[in-house]
Each structure stands twice: as C-alpha cells, then as structure tokens.
Amino acid sequence: MQQPLGSTPSAKASLDIMKAAYAKAAQSEPFLPFSDSALPALLALRKTHQIIAESQEHLASRGVTLEQARKRLEVEQADLHDQKLLRAALKARIESLRSGLDSRMEMTPEQLTKEKLDRLKQEKRDYDRETSKLLKFLNKFIDDHLGPMLAAEELGGPVVGDLMEVDTDELAAGFTAQGRLRKPKQTPDEDRRQRRIDEIWGDSGQEPQRRRGEDRNEAAAAGTEMRELTEELLNNLMESGGDSSASYVRIPRESAAARFLVRSKVAQFHPKDATRLRLVDFGRELDD
C-alpha cells in the first residue's frame, strides 16, 4: 500500500527500503578498472613512493638520534674514566695518609722534631735556589734592557719604557733639551764622559782605583745603581722585622732607578721626606 504524500513512513517501511537497496547493491557487480588499465599500477606506484619517503624520513630522524646518543655515550665514558682515576688517586692518598699516620704515631717527639727540621731545611734550600735563579734573571734584565733605559732617562732622555731600544754607544752623546739623542761625535772625549758618569752615578766607594780603570759606560753605571739600590731596599725590609718605619732607605738623590721603582708600584717614598724610600709591603695596603 502506497503511503500518502507528506506522511512520515513507518519504521517497517524504512527498513524494507534499506533492505531492498542493500540487496540490489549486493547483486550488482562492483566497479573495477579494465584488465589493461594503468590505474592499479599508478596506485601501487604512489603507495610505494609514499612508503619510501616515510621510511627515509624515519631513517634520517633515527640517524640524528643515534649520533646524539653516541656522543653522549662518549662523554659518559670519559666521565666514568675520570671518576675511576680520581677514585684510584683518592684511595692511594687515603692509604698513604693512613700509613703515614701510623708511622708518625710510632715516632718519638725527637724524631718528629728532626723530621720537621729536615723539611724546613729542604724548603729553605728550595727557596734559596729559586731566589738565586730570580736574581740571575733580574741581573740579566737590568744589563740587557733596564740599564740602558735608566741611563737614557738620567741623561735627559725619555722615561723608562718610552724608548724601548737604546743603543749604549749613542748614550755618550747625551740628549737635547727636547729629549732627543744628539749626534755622536767622531772622537768623543772619554775623560769628560768618565767625569760625567762619576758625577751622576758616583763610584759607590768600593775599590775606586780599580773601577776607574774599567771601561764603565752609562748603561753599566745605571745598572749598578739599580742593583745596589734594590739590594739595600731588600736588606732593610728583611732587617726591619715588619716595622715599616724602619725599612726606609735614605737616597742621596731622586734617581731614575728610584723613580722607576715607584712608578712600578714596587717602592714608595716617605709621605713627608722625598729622600727616604722603601719597598712596598705587598701583604698590606698601599699607604695613602
């Protein structure tokens, strides 16, 4: 019986319609391409290309992750190796301390005293050896570099450091009022030059006859003055016993050597007396 127009079909009628449609679809042949069609090959090719691209992306991402893991493993292995070495060193140190403690507990007070004295003597020998080495370096520096620059400043030239290369043969000619080297004379007056050296740097009172017979140039005289001043300052500092007022050295004049030590923050003048100089006590603050 046909349903009137505009009315809602019943549930049974809707089910019959759906059943008839499914039965018709099941009986009809599915749509497939012809046997000589290129569609299946194209579909297979597209799917294969998609799988290959996805596989390559996956391999690339896995490769980066693998390289990161390999680097991290190398770092961890290096850390582990260091930790093993540190553990072995600490273990050996602990064992040595234990053995040393056991042996010291068995020593008498006299033996402990002797051991400490031997250690102090060895330290003193090491300090003396290092001091001697430093003094050799200082003397070489004064002879090769500092002496000529100090002599140039004493003779009216630039201060130490402004003229790095100084020819000792040219120092005999002196400097002009503008601080420039004079042209050396062909036949310099050696007697006048020696008198100038003695007037500026003196003769230190040690074996004057022998020293006057030597060929003393300006650089050597300036180097000798620097060495003598440094030695006197060091001796006064050692003998002062920590008393800063007793470590001053009285200098006859404000020489280039004294000015260089003050500019280098190695020494300082007395705040009220410019003729007194002492080394800076590096364990304390600089005086105002």
Stockholm file with secondary structure:
# STOCKHOLM 1.0

chainA/1-288         MQQPLGSTPSAKASLDIMKAAYAKAAQSEPFLPFSDSALPALLALRKTHQIIAESQEHLASRGVTLEQARKRLEVEQADLHDQKLLRAALKARIESLRSGLDSRMEMTPEQLTKEKLDRLKQEKRDYDRETSKLLKFLNKFIDDHLGPMLAAEELGGPVVGDLMEVDTDELAAGFTAQGRLRKPKQTPDEDRRQRRIDEIWGDSGQEPQRRRGEDRNEAAAAGTEMRELTEELLNNLMESGGDSSASYVRIPRESAAARFLVRSKVAQFHPKDATRLRLVDFGRELDD
#=GR chainA/1-288 SS CCCCTTCCCCHHHHHHHHHHHHHHHHHSCCCCCCTTCSHHHHHHHHHHHHHHHHHHHHHHHHHHHHHHHHHHHHHHHHHHHHHHHHHHHHHHHHHHHHHHHHHHHTSCHHHHHHHHHHHHHHHHHHHHHHHHHHHHHHHHHIIIIIHHHHHHHHTTCCCTTTCCCCCTTGGGGCBCTTSCBCCCCSSCCHHHHHHHHHHHHCCTTSSHHHHHHSCCCHHHHHHHHHHHHHHHHHHHHHHHTTCGGGSCEECSSCCHHHHHHHHTTSEEEETTEEEEEEECCTTSCCCC
#=GC SS_cons         CCCCTTCCCCHHHHHHHHHHHHHHHHHSCCCCCCTTCSHHHHHHHHHHHHHHHHHHHHHHHHHHHHHHHHHHHHHHHHHHHHHHHHHHHHHHHHHHHHHHHHHHHTSCHHHHHHHHHHHHHHHHHHHHHHHHHHHHHHHHHIIIIIHHHHHHHHTTCCCTTTCCCCCTTGGGGCBCTTSCBCCCCSSCCHHHHHHHHHHHHCCTTSSHHHHHHSCCCHHHHHHHHHHHHHHHHHHHHHHHTTCGGGSCEECSSCCHHHHHHHHTTSEEEETTEEEEEEECCTTSCCCC
//
